[in-house]
Amino acid sequence: MRRVMTFLLIGAFALTGILSTQSTAFGATRNLALATASTGGSWYPTGVLLAQLWSEKVSGVKVTANPTKGSVQNCDLLRRDQVDIAYMQNNIASQCYFGVGRFKKAQKENRLMAVMFPSHYHLLVTKRSGIKKLTDIKGKKFIPGRKRSGNISTTKAIFGVLGFGYKDFKVDYLGQREAVQAVRDGKVDGTFVVGGAPIGTIVEALTIAGGRLSLVPFSQAVMDKVNKKHPWIVNGFVRAGLYKGWDKPTKTMMHSAFLLTKKGFSADLVYKVVKSTFGNLGRLQKGHSTFKNMTIKDLKGGMSIGVPLHEGAKRYYKEVGAL
């Protein structure tokens, strides 16, 4: 079944490219593909909102938000021109561009469009598991994320700093929706979910089974240690009351999400896409509250990952004084 689904996913991206080429050739609507992540996190629903906004506000385009396995796959899809725009978390965007880490070849054609919102780290566990701090995961049944996802690269980075890895717990690999469901049903002890808070699946889980579940905080000592080793991971917190039944602020960590495209993508289209995004943040915030954490002021800090700005995006940011 997994082979079939993979084939269908790749086929869908290929078809998007064919439709885009055909529509452009006939001067009609141009179909664009946006790569997000799994449907259970925040990237996919926010991507749907962006796709709807761009399709409405940018003339001559029809944008579709596509679910994917996340940042690593999005890098590959962008390289193969199977998508036009892609979400990527900051460390994967940098590794993809420079060809380091898991990427054997630099993708120097990649260009930065926008710094999005922070992705918060949620350590969701069952209370009966006894997990009250990160190192308590040892010996438990735990889901670190889906293979080849940005989620799992983050989990590995944090666990590596704390001196343990997959050999120290019973590992299972699932996407965010399936992982949260498994915790909710008591099939596993916990999972690590990365995404802009509030994440819909966690809202649902804490609403339905809140008395049996907990969000585990990061200690200050752990946050300091992780940030020193991985500066792209910074301190944050999940606000009190953001999740129903979870009425206390929870210390955690986070990183930034980015929108990337390629150098050859139309400068005029990129300009219009970026302009429509920041010009309609109020609408986006009504659609998903994680957009409330998005600000154009994060642009200069986000550029520290080393991926150059696309010329179309640069034009807009200069126009509004962000550069």
N, C-alpha and C positions, 0 to 999 in steps of 0.2 A: 504493500500500500504506500509506504514511504517513497519508493521509487516512482510510483505513479504520480504522487503529489508533486514530487520534484520535477518530473517531466512536464506536468501541467503548468507549474509555476514558470519554468523556463520558457515554455511555449507561449504563455501569456505575455511575457516580456518581449519575446520575439515578434508576436503579433502586434504589440503596441508600436514597435519600431517600424513594421511594415505599413501600418495604418498611418503613422506619422509621415512616412516618405510619400505615400500615395496622396494624402490630403494636401501636403505641401506642393506636390507636383501639379495638382489641379487648382491650386490657389484657394482651397477651402480651409476649413478649420484644421489647425495643426494639433494632433494628439500628443500630449506630453505625459511621461511616466515619472512619478515621484516614488522613490523607494523609502519605506519607513522602517517598521520592525514588526514584531508579532502583534496580533490583535489585542492581546491581553494587557499591554503596557500603555504608555501615554503617547508614544510616537505615532502609532497608527491613527487614533482618533483625532489628534491634532493635525496630522497630515491630511486627513479627510477634509477638515475645516479649511486648511490652506488650499487644497485642490479646488474646493467649491468656490472659495474667494477668488483665486486666480482665474478660474474659468469664467467667472462673472465679470471681473474688473479688467482683465487683460484681453483686449479684442483679438479674435482670431485664434484662440487656443482653447483646448479642452484638456484639462489635467485630471489624471487618475492617480489616486493614492494606492500603492500596492503594498500588501503585507510581505515582509521578508524575515529572514533570520536575524537581521540587525546589521550593525556597523561593518563587520568584516565582509559579509556577503554584499553589502551595498557598495563597498570599495570595488569588488570584483564586477558587479553589475555596471558600475559607472565606467570601469576600464573597458568593458566589452561593448559599450554604447547600447546596453539594453535598457537603461533608464537615462533620463535627462537631468534629473536633480535627485540628490540623495541626502538623507539624514546620516550623520556620523558623529559619534562622541569624539571629544577632543584628542585623546591619545591615539585612537585608530585613524583619525583624519591625518594626523601628523605622520604616523608610521606608514600609512598608505602613500602619502606624497613623497616621502624620502626613501621608501623601499627598505625599511628596517623592521625588526621584530619578525612577525609571521609573513611579511611581504617581501618576496625575493627581488622584485623589480620596482623601481621608483615610478610613480605615476605623476610626473611633473606637469601633465596637462590639467590636473585638478585645480579648481579655483574656488575660493571662498565667496559665498553669497551673503550669508548672514549668520550671526551668533544668535542662537535661539534662547532657550530657557535652561536652567539647571536641571539635571537629572538627579533626584535624591535616591539614596540607598535605603532600602527597606529590608530589614532582617525580620521576616515574619515566621513565627514559630508557634507550635502548640504549647500551651502551658504545662501539659503533662510531660513534655520532653525534658523539662528542667533546664533548658537553655536560657541563661540570664546574661551571658556575655559571649563574645565571639568565639573564644577558645573552647566554650562548652560544646561546640559543634563536633568536636572529636568524638568518634565512636557512634555518632548519630546517623540517621538516614536523612540525607540532605540533598537539595537540588540547587546547584550553583548557577544554572542557566542552560540555555540551549547551545549546543555545539556551534562554533564559529559565530558567536554573537559578541557584541560589545559587553553585554551583561557578564558573560563568563570571563572575559579578559579582565574586567574590574574585580570580580571575585578572586581570581588567581593572584592579582596584584596585592590585594589586601591580605589574603591568607599567606602569601609568600613573606610579607613583612612580619607576620605573626609567627612564622616558623612552622607552619603545617600546610598540608596539601591534600589531594584527593585520596592518598593512601591512608589518611587518618580518619576518614568517615566513609559511610556507605553512600556512594554517589549515584544519582540518577539524573538524566538530562531531559529537560522538558522546557517548552516555551512558557512564558509568564502566566498565561491564562491557565494552562494545564497544571503548572507548578503550584499556583495559589489554590486551585481546586483540590490538589492532592494534600496540601496542608490542611485546608478546611475540612476535608473528609477524614483526616487523621491517618492517611496512608504513609506520610513521611513526617519527620519531626520539624522540618523547616525549609525555607527557601530564601534566596537572596534576589530581590527584585529591584531593578534600576529603572527609574523613570520620574518624570515631573509630577510631583505630588499635587493633587490627589490622583492616585492610580485607580481606575474604575474597578478592577478585579479585587483590589484590597478593600476599597469602600464596601463592595458587596460582601466580602468575606467577614469583615469586622462587624457589619450590620447583622448578618445572619448568625455568625458563630463567634461574636466578639468575646463572650465569656470564656471561650476555650482557646483563644488565640492571644498572642502578644506581639508588639513591636519592640524589639530589643535595642536599647540605646548603645551608642559607641561611648566608651570612656574617653576622657580628655587625653589620657596617656596614649591610648591607641590612636586617636586622631592625630596627635602630634607626631607619632612614629610613622604613620602612613604618609602624612603630608611631607615629611622630611625626605622619605624615599621616593615618593611620587608626587611632585608639586602640582600636577594636573588634577589631583584629588584634593578638594578643600573642605573645610568645616562647614556644617550647615545644621539645620534642624527641621523636623516636621512639626508644624504649628499645632498647638493644642486646639482640639475641636475640628481639625481638618477632616478627620475620619470620625464618623459617628461612633460614640462609645469609647473613643480614645481621647480623653480630656486632659492630657498632660503633654507638654512639649517634649519631643524626643530628640536627643542629640544624635546626629548622623553625619554622613559626609556626602559629597556630591561632585559632579563634574558638569561641563557644559555640552550642550548639543549644538551641532552646526548644520547648515545647509550648504552643500557643495554641488558644483556642476563642473563642466570642463571649459577650457580656454576657448574652444571653437564655438561654444554656444552663443547665440545671437546676443550682442551687447544691448540692443534695444529691448529685447525680451527680458533679459536679466534686470535691466533698469526698471521696467514696468512691474515685474514680479516683486522686486524688493520694495519699490515705492508703494505698491498696493498692500503689501504686508504691514509695513510700519504706519501707513496711512489709515489702516483699519484695525488697529490693535484692540480698540474697544469692542468691536464686533467679535473678534477672535476670543477675547477674554470672557465674553458672555457665553461663548460656545464651550470653552474649556478653561477652568480657572488657572491652569498651569501657565497660560499665556500672561497672567498677571506678573509673572517673574521675568518676563522678557522685556529688555530695554536696549535701545540703540547705544546707550552709554557703555555697554559691555564690548563694543566693537574693538576698541584698541587693545584691550586685554586679550580678547579672543585671537587677535592677529599674532600673538606670541607663539602660536603653534607652528608658524612658519609657512603656512599655505597662503600664496598670494591672493589678493582680492581680484575678483573678476572685474574687467574694465567697466561693465555695465553697472555693477554694484558700486564701484568706486565713484562713478559719475553721480549716483544718487547721494552717497554719503558726503561728498564734497558739497553738493547742492544744499544740503540741510545743515552743514557745519559740523558733521560728526567726524570729519577728517581734517 
